[in-house]
Amino acid sequence: MRRFVTVWLGQLLSILGSGLSGFALGVWVYQEQGSVTRFGLVMLCVTVPGIIAAPFAGSLVDRWSRRRVMLCADIAAAVSTSILLVAYLNDALVYGLILAASAVTSVAGAFQQPAWLAAASLLVPKRHLGRANGMTSLSTAMSGIISPLVGGALLVTTNLSVVLVIDLITFSFALGTLLMVRFPEPDTSDKPPAHPMTLLREAYEGWRYIRARPGLFGLLLFSMPFSFRLGFIHVLTTPLVLSLTDAATLGVVLAVGGVGMVAGSVFMIAWGGPERRAYGMLAAGAANGAALVVACLQPSVVLFGAASFLFFFSLPIANACLNTIWQTKVDAGLQGRVFGIKRLIAWLALPAGQLLAGPLAENVFEPAMMPGGGLASSVGAWIGVGEGRGMALMFGLLGIATLMLISIGVAWPRIRRLDIDLPDVSLADAARVVDVGASEAPVTP
């Protein structure tokens, strides 16, 4: 796993920097605009362009060097951050520019994620894929701790430009490790030149591969409601916590969630995951839903922090089990296309959640949970009334819906028996794999 660990370290630093700037920009936008809906539109721009680009990105990942794809994605994100920095230094940072930069970052992520997942399945022996996916979750977890803590402190003591400069420095480390490491790559020498119609047909091949395997298709359908739920969580977390406290304490609360994610990731790395990955995914999902219910019970920063710890502890376990299922059930030469289609279909519901969260919070749930509101005397007697309690109620309803979905997954054999009914692919035999070094020249593996 030496090569994987080397690249992972570079990506870890890059994720830390991106998390730092993402936190700082989110707080800056919310404080400048004062609107949950406008904050939600930023989250929408972080999501929708990447979803649209995902099928084409997946096809190109199968055609190109996965290392080269990751390099280009990191460079694009770095250029976007540089533009924001220059605009801020010249007092020209406006809401529309942040939306545009978020869209560029989203498209870069659409290439980065399938390339990294597909590369991992060739860099890492199958028996260690659970641990490798745990390490990937650990990167996000560490960002969840460090980014809000450092970002909150920097916003109080310095300004946004310092955060953006640190983000650019971390990009250089990610690029350096990618330039140093040789990646195994599937042989693409027999593929015709790429053009839009060819890419569209290849994206359709990814869809046909999933559709021909009922277990994978069922898993894809099962994932969509969780993406819808995640759209609400993305938009509501920052405003909900800021209704209870200030930006610095928000950083602390989010960091507690990051500690939970680190703990869950380390647990997954040490454990490697259950033999029945579907069972691990379902059990972690149940804990995830329970955490959302806990988060709504009282207007308490401490309680929200405890719920955040449980939510993020279970998240890397669920994600590692889910990613390992896809990596072990899909041929290596098709993983870019399949992962691109998976991203498109599973995440289509995410922007719907992001679009609905702000208007529902501002126009329905928040007024209903204010003193004298429609739900103040009923639900309010249990979870409290006042600013932020409408969003808290939304968290509770999301948690109940999550537990209901997990129950469906347990009862649905297509999900519960996926590890048994669909055999693993042989990653070594799925495609002729070549090593590609700094010169991009194929060599004998």
N, C-alpha and C positions, 0 to 999 in steps of 0.2 A: 504493500500500500504506500510505498515511499513517494512515488510520483503523485498519487492522489493527495497525500498529506501536504506536499509542497505547494500544489496549486490551491488546495483548500486554505492554507495559511494566507496566501495572497488575496483570495476571495474574502476571507474573514476580515482583513483590514479594510478592504473596499466596502464591505457591507457595514462595518462600523462607521466609516465616514459617511456613507449614504444615509444610514439611520440618523446620524447626527444632523445632517442638513435637512432631512425629511422632517424630523421633530421640530427643528428651529423654524423652518418655513411654515409648517402647520400652525404653530403658535402665532407666528407673525401674521399669517393670513387671517386667523380667527380674531386676533386682537385688532387688526386694521379694519376688517370688514364687519365684525360683530354679528355675523349671520351663520347659523348652522347650515343653511341651504347653500350659501356661497362656499363655505368650507367643504360641503359635500361635493360640489362641482369640481373642486381640485382633486378629490379622491376619484371622481369619475374619470377625469383626464389621466390619472395614473393607471386606470384600468382598461377603458374601452379601446384605445388605439392598440394596445397589446393584444387584446382579444381578437380584433379584426386581423391583425398581422400574423396571428399564431399559425394558421394552416400553411401560409406561404413560408414563414420562418422555419417550420418543421421540415418542409420539403428541402429547403436550402441547407439545413443542418445535415440532412442525409447526403447532400451533394458535396458540400464543402468540408474542409478540415474543421473539426469541432473546436480545435484550439483557435483557429483563425476567426471563427464566428465569435468566440468569447472575447478575443482581442478587439474586434470591431465594435462589439456591444459596449465594452468598457470605455473605448475611446469616444463613442457617441455620447455616453452619459457624462463623461468628463467635459466634453465641449459644451453640453447643455448647462452644466454647473458653472463653467467659466463665463458664459453669457450672463447668467444671473448675477455673478459676482461683479462683473463690469457694470451692469445696470445699477446695482445697489450702490457701488462706489460713486456713480455719477447721478445719484438721486433720481434714477429713471426706472426703478423696479416697480412695476405696476401689476395689477391682478391678472391681466391678459397674458403678460409675459410668463408668469408663473404657470398658468394653464398650458401654454405652449411648451414650456420646458418639461412639465409633467408628462405631456403626450410623448415627447421624444424619449424620455426615460422609460415610458411604458413600452414603446416599440423595441427599445434596446433589450428590455427584460424578456420580451417575447422570443428573441433570439437566444439570449443568455440561458434561460432556464432549460429548454429542451436540449441545448448543446451540452450543458453541464450534467444533466441527468443521463443523457446518452453516453457521454464520455465516462461517467462513473461506472456504468455497467461493463465497460471494457477495461478500465483501469483497476478494478477491484474484483477479486474472486467472489463468486456468488455467495459463498458462505459468510462473507464479511459485508455484504451489501446493506444489511440492517444496521451495522455499526457505521458504515460510511454515510448512510442517510441520517443517522443520529448525529454525526459530526456536522453535516450540512445544517441540521436543525440547531445545533449548538452555535453555529455562526450567527443565525438570526437571534438566538437567545441572548448571546453576549451583547449583540447590538441593542436588544431590548433593555439590558441593564445599563450599559455604558452610555448609549446615545442620549436617553432622556436626562440622566443625571448630569452628564457633561454639557449637553445642550442647554438645559435649564440654567446651569451655573454660568455658562458663557453668555447667554442672553441677558442675564442680570449684570454681569461684570464687564462685558465687552459689547459686541454687536454682531449682527448676522454675517458680516464679511469674514470675521475670524472663523466662523463655523464652515463657510464655503471654502475657504483656503485649506482647512484641515481635510475636507472631503477630497479636494484635488490631490493633496499629498498622498492620501490612501490609495487613490486610483493608480498612482505610479508604482506602488508595491504590487498591486494585482497584475498590472501589465508586465512587470519584471519577472514574476514567477511564471506567467504564461509563456514568455519568450525563452525561459530557461528549460522548460520541461518538454519531453517528447511524449506525444499522445498516440496511443493505438487508434487507428481509424479503419472503418470498413472500406473496402475497395470500391471506388466510384468511377473507375476508368471506362466502364461500359455504358455510362449514362449519356444520353444525348445532351446537346447544349440546352441551357436553361432559357426558357421564355415564359411569359405569363400563362399560356394555355398548358404548357408542359407542367408547370408548377401546380396549376389547378388540378390537372389529372393526377399528379402524384399525391396531392393533398387528399384527393378522393380515395386513393389507394389506402391511405391511413384510415379513412372512415370505413372502407370495406373490410379491412382487417379487424377492426373492432366489432363491426356489425355481424361478422361471421362467427364471432365467439360470444355466445350469450352471457357468459360470466362477466367478461369485460364490458359488454354493453350495459348489463345491469348495474355494474359498479359505476359506470359513467352517469347513468340516470340517477343513481343513489347519491352521487356527489353534488348534483346541481342545487338541491335545497340548502346544503351547507354553504355553498357560495353565496346564495341569496342572503342567508343569515350573516355572513361575513361582511357583506356590503353595509348592513346596518351598524355592525360593530365598528368598522372603520370610521364611519362618520360620527357616531354618537359618543365614543369613548372620551375624546378630548373635551368636547363641550360639557359632558356630564361631570367629569372630574373638576373642570374649571368652575362649575356651578357650586362646588364644595370648597375649593381652595384656590391657590394661585399657581402660576406657571412653574415655579421652583418645586413646589410640593407635587405638582403633576408629574414632574420628572421623577421624583422619588417613588410615587405610586406606580408609574409605568416600569420603573426599574425593578420593583418587587415582582411584577409579572415577568420581567426578564430573568430574575433569579429562579423563578419557577420553571421557565423554559430551559435554562441551563441545567437545572436539576433533572428535568425530564430527559434532556438530551444526553447527559452523562449516564443516566440510568439506562437509556437505550443503547449507548455505546458499550457499556459494560455487559449488558444482557444480550444484545444482538437481536432481540425480538422473539416472539413465540414461533413455534413451528407452523402453527395455523395463523398466518398473518391476518386473516379476516377477523378472527376472534380478538386479536390485539387491537385492531382498528375500532371494532365495535365497543369494546370495554373502555378504551380511552375516550371515545366519542360520548359515552354515557357520563363520564366524569366531567367532560367539557360542558355538557348541557346543565349538569347540576351546578357548576360554577356560575353560570349565567343567572340561575335562579337565586343563588346566594347573593349575588351582586346587587339585587334590587331590594333586598329586605329592609334596609334602614339607610337613611342619609348619613353614612359614616365613611370617611376616607379609609379608616382601618379595615372595615368590613369589605370595602371594594378592593383594597389591596390584597386581602386574604383570598377573595374570589378570583382576583387576577392571577395570583400564584397558582391556584388549582387549575384554572383555565389553561395557562401556558405550560404547566407541568404535563398535562395530558396531550397537548397539541403536538409536540414532536414525536410522541409515541404513535399517535394516530397517523401522522404524516409519513413517518418512516415505514410503518407497516404498509400503508397505501402505496408509496413509491416503490417499495420492494416488490409488491405484487406486480405492478406494471413492468418493472425492469426484468423480472424473471419470466413473464408470460409473453413478452413481445420480442420478435427477432431483432437482433442488433442492427441489421441493415435497414430496418423500417422504424426504428425507435423515434427518429426525428419527426417523421410524418405522423406517427401515432400520437406522440406526445403533443405535437402541435394541435391536432384535432381534439385530443383530450382537453387541452387548455381552452380551446375555443368553446366546446360544448359544455364542459363542466363549469366554466366561468361566465357563461352568457347571463346567468342570473345575478352575478355580482353587481353590474351597473344598475340593474333594476332596484336592488336593495339600496345602493348609494343614492339613486334618484329619489326614492320614496322616503328615505330616512329623515332628511331635513324637513320637507313639508309636513310629514306626519307628526314629527316632534313639535314643530312650531305652531301648527294650526289645529292639531287634534289632541295629542297626548299631554303636552305641556299645559294648555288652557284647562283641560279636564282635571288636572291634578293640582291646580292652583287653589287657594282657599275660595270656597264657593263654587268650584268647578263641578262638572257633572259626575266625576268619580271621587271627589274629595271625601265625601262622607262614607263611601263604601270601601274602595280599594285604599284610599288614603288613610283609613283607620289602621291598616296593616303595614303600609310601607312609608307613610308620611306624606305631607303635602308641601308645596312650595316649588321654587325653581329647581329644575333638574329631576323632579320626581316622575314627570311624564316620561322622560328618557329612561329612567330606572325601570318603570313599568314595562317599557319596550324590551329591555334586557330580560326581564323575567319571562315575558311571553316567548321570546326567542329561546330561552332555556327549556321551557315546557315543550315547544315545538321540536327542539333537538332530541329530547328524550323520547318523544313519540316516533321520530324518524329512526332512532336506534332500535326501538321495538320492532319496527317494520323490517329493518335489516336482519335482526335476529330470526324473525319468522320467515324471511324470504330465502329459500334454499340457494337461489342463484348467487346471493351474497355470502351467506353463511358457509357454503360448501365450495366456494371458488377455489381455494387452495387444492382441493381434492379433484374436482371435476375437470379443471383445466390444467394439463401438464405443463411443467416448466419447459422453456426452450433451451437449447444448448447454445449459449452465447458464442462459443468458440466455433461452432459449425454453421451458425446462422449466416455468416458472411465471411469472406476472406478478409482477415484483419491485417493491416500493415501499420508499421510504426512511422510516424511523420515527425521529423525533427525540425530544427530551426530553418533548414533549407526547403522544407515541405516536400522533400524527395522521398518516395517510398523505399523502404529497406526491408529486408527479411526479418520477420518477428523473432 
